[in-house]
């Protein structure tokens, strides 16, 4: 079982890689983060702004990222959108619908999907830790492997059944087997099983 420090490091590196990929200025992003925690706006759900849409249950990083993207897209906080803290320490976005808003929300949806890589990275690091001491760079390597696993799962969920050619839902199974991560998908159309092996052997330090 990984300790909280390593789990936190996985989360921090994931966020760093997200910001790097989106070409987010880290200094400006920290300013946005700070503004969300300092500006004590609370939202209880009891009112709406006319013509505004609501996006609830945002975590702090998600709210900060959305705020940054909306500001970068030319929107004005307090006029075009506002982000509130909720009594449960989450965040709610109220925003006027627009093309830039749609783009920002799509990016958030993608980041949420990619966040599954953290779970796989933790599983892989736990396996590596059982076999020896972890090294600098292992977190990034595990996140990259987690991304490869996520790509396989996504592919399995949308491909046509290789046996009958129909599109159908897939029931996904996954496990670590030695130095491999195995992903199985049982197609619900005819029960055919597709599988993929992702090598997760740790690179030598």
C-alpha positions as CSV (number, residue, x, y, z in Angstrom):
1,X,0.0,0.0,0.0
2,X,1.4,3.4,-1.0
3,X,1.8,6.0,1.6
4,X,0.0,9.4,1.4
5,X,3.2,11.2,0.4
6,X,3.6,9.2,-2.7
7,X,-0.1,9.4,-3.6
8,X,0.2,13.1,-3.3
9,X,3.2,13.2,-5.5
10,X,1.3,11.3,-8.2
11,X,-1.5,13.9,-8.0
12,X,1.0,16.8,-8.1
13,X,2.9,15.4,-11.1
14,X,-0.4,14.7,-13.0
15,X,-1.4,18.3,-12.5
16,X,2.0,19.5,-13.6
17,X,1.8,17.5,-16.8
18,X,-1.8,18.8,-17.5
19,X,-0.7,22.4,-17.1
20,X,2.4,21.7,-19.3
21,X,0.4,20.1,-22.0
22,X,-2.1,23.0,-22.0
23,X,0.7,25.5,-22.0
24,X,-0.6,27.1,-18.8
25,X,1.6,29.8,-17.3
26,X,2.3,28.4,-13.8
27,X,2.6,31.8,-12.1
28,X,-0.7,33.0,-13.5
29,X,-2.3,29.7,-12.6
30,X,-1.2,30.0,-9.0
31,X,-2.7,33.5,-8.9
32,X,-6.0,32.1,-10.1
33,X,-5.8,29.3,-7.4
34,X,-5.1,31.9,-4.8
35,X,-8.1,34.1,-5.9
36,X,-10.5,31.1,-5.5
37,X,-9.5,30.5,-1.9
38,X,-9.2,34.1,-0.9
39,X,-12.5,35.3,-2.5
40,X,-15.0,33.9,0.0
41,X,-18.0,33.5,-2.3
42,X,-20.3,30.8,-1.2
43,X,-23.1,29.2,-3.2
44,X,-26.0,27.2,-1.7
45,X,-27.9,26.5,-4.9
46,X,-30.8,28.7,-4.0
47,X,-30.5,31.2,-6.8
48,X,-29.6,31.4,-10.5
49,X,-28.3,34.2,-12.8
50,X,-30.6,34.7,-15.7
51,X,-29.3,32.8,-18.8
52,X,-26.4,31.3,-16.9
53,X,-25.6,27.6,-16.9
54,X,-24.4,25.7,-13.8
55,X,-21.5,23.2,-13.4
56,X,-21.4,21.7,-10.0
57,X,-19.0,19.4,-7.9
58,X,-15.8,20.9,-9.1
59,X,-12.6,20.1,-7.2
60,X,-10.2,23.0,-6.5
61,X,-7.8,22.1,-9.4
62,X,-10.8,21.7,-11.8
63,X,-12.3,25.0,-10.7
64,X,-8.9,26.8,-11.0
65,X,-8.2,25.3,-14.5
66,X,-11.7,26.3,-15.7
67,X,-11.3,29.8,-14.3
68,X,-7.8,30.1,-16.0
69,X,-9.1,28.8,-19.4
70,X,-12.1,31.1,-19.3
71,X,-10.0,34.2,-18.4
72,X,-7.5,33.2,-21.2
73,X,-10.5,33.0,-23.6
74,X,-11.4,36.6,-22.9
75,X,-14.2,36.1,-20.4
76,X,-14.5,38.4,-17.4
77,X,-15.0,36.9,-14.0
78,X,-18.0,38.5,-12.2
79,X,-19.6,39.5,-15.5
80,X,-19.4,36.5,-17.9
81,X,-18.9,33.9,-15.2
82,X,-18.4,33.3,-11.5
83,X,-17.0,30.4,-9.4
84,X,-18.4,29.9,-5.9
85,X,-17.3,27.7,-3.1
86,X,-20.0,25.4,-1.7
87,X,-20.6,24.3,1.9
88,X,-19.0,21.0,1.1
89,X,-15.7,22.6,0.1
90,X,-16.3,22.0,-3.6
91,X,-16.9,24.6,-6.3
92,X,-19.7,25.6,-8.6
93,X,-19.4,27.5,-11.9
94,X,-22.1,29.8,-13.2
95,X,-21.4,30.9,-16.7
96,X,-23.0,32.4,-19.8
97,X,-22.9,29.8,-22.6
98,X,-20.4,30.6,-25.4
99,X,-18.0,28.9,-27.8
100,X,-15.1,29.6,-25.5
101,X,-17.0,28.1,-22.6
102,X,-17.8,25.0,-24.6
103,X,-14.1,24.6,-25.4
104,X,-13.0,25.0,-21.7
105,X,-15.6,22.5,-20.5
106,X,-14.4,19.9,-23.2
107,X,-10.9,20.3,-21.9
108,X,-12.1,19.7,-18.3
109,X,-13.9,16.6,-19.4
110,X,-10.7,15.3,-21.1
111,X,-8.7,16.1,-18.0
112,X,-11.2,14.1,-15.9
113,X,-10.8,11.1,-18.1
114,X,-7.0,11.4,-18.1
115,X,-7.1,11.5,-14.2
116,X,-7.7,7.7,-14.3
117,X,-4.0,7.4,-15.1
118,X,-3.3,8.3,-11.4
119,X,-5.1,5.1,-10.3
120,X,-3.0,3.0,-12.6
121,X,0.2,4.8,-11.7
122,X,-0.5,4.0,-8.0
123,X,-1.1,0.3,-8.8
124,X,2.1,0.1,-10.8
125,X,4.2,2.0,-8.2
126,X,2.8,-0.3,-5.5
127,X,3.9,-3.3,-7.5
128,X,7.4,-1.8,-8.0
129,X,7.7,-0.9,-4.4
130,X,7.1,-4.5,-3.4
131,X,10.0,-5.6,-5.6
132,X,12.5,-2.9,-4.5
133,X,13.2,0.7,-3.8
134,X,11.5,3.3,-5.8
135,X,13.7,5.8,-7.7
136,X,13.4,9.4,-8.9
137,X,11.4,9.5,-12.2
138,X,9.4,6.4,-11.3
139,X,6.2,8.5,-10.8
140,X,6.4,10.0,-14.3
141,X,7.1,6.5,-15.8
142,X,4.2,5.0,-14.0
143,X,1.9,7.9,-15.2
144,X,3.0,7.3,-18.8
145,X,2.2,3.6,-18.4
146,X,-1.1,4.5,-16.9
147,X,-1.9,6.5,-20.0
148,X,-1.1,3.6,-22.2
149,X,-3.5,1.4,-20.1
150,X,-6.2,4.1,-20.4
151,X,-5.8,4.2,-24.2
152,X,-6.3,0.5,-24.4
153,X,-9.4,0.6,-22.3
154,X,-10.8,3.5,-24.3
155,X,-10.2,1.6,-27.6
156,X,-11.8,-1.6,-26.2
157,X,-14.9,0.4,-25.2
158,X,-15.6,1.7,-28.8
159,X,-14.2,-0.9,-31.2
160,X,-16.5,-3.2,-33.2
161,X,-16.6,-6.8,-32.0
162,X,-13.9,-8.6,-34.0
163,X,-16.1,-11.7,-34.1
164,X,-19.6,-10.5,-35.1
165,X,-18.7,-7.0,-36.3
166,X,-21.4,-5.3,-34.2
167,X,-20.9,-2.3,-31.9
168,X,-21.8,-3.0,-28.3
169,X,-20.9,-2.2,-24.7
170,X,-17.8,-3.9,-23.2
171,X,-17.3,-5.3,-19.7
172,X,-13.7,-4.4,-18.8
173,X,-11.5,-6.5,-16.6
174,X,-7.9,-5.6,-15.6
175,X,-5.2,-6.9,-13.4
176,X,-1.4,-6.9,-12.9
177,X,0.3,-10.2,-13.7
178,X,4.0,-10.1,-12.9
179,X,5.6,-7.5,-15.2
180,X,2.5,-7.0,-17.3
181,X,-0.8,-5.2,-17.0
182,X,-3.6,-7.2,-18.6
183,X,-6.8,-5.7,-19.9
184,X,-9.7,-7.8,-21.0
185,X,-12.9,-6.7,-22.6
186,X,-15.9,-8.9,-22.9
187,X,-18.2,-7.7,-25.8
188,X,-21.8,-7.8,-24.7
189,X,-23.0,-8.6,-28.2
190,X,-21.8,-12.2,-28.4
191,X,-19.5,-12.6,-25.4
192,X,-16.3,-12.5,-27.4
193,X,-13.2,-11.5,-25.3
194,X,-10.5,-9.2,-26.6
195,X,-7.3,-8.7,-24.6
196,X,-4.2,-6.7,-24.5
197,X,-1.0,-7.0,-22.5
198,X,0.9,-3.8,-21.5
199,X,4.4,-4.4,-20.2
200,X,5.1,-2.6,-17.0
201,X,8.6,-3.7,-16.3
202,X,10.4,-1.0,-14.4
203,X,13.3,0.6,-16.3
204,X,16.7,0.3,-14.6
205,X,17.8,3.4,-12.8
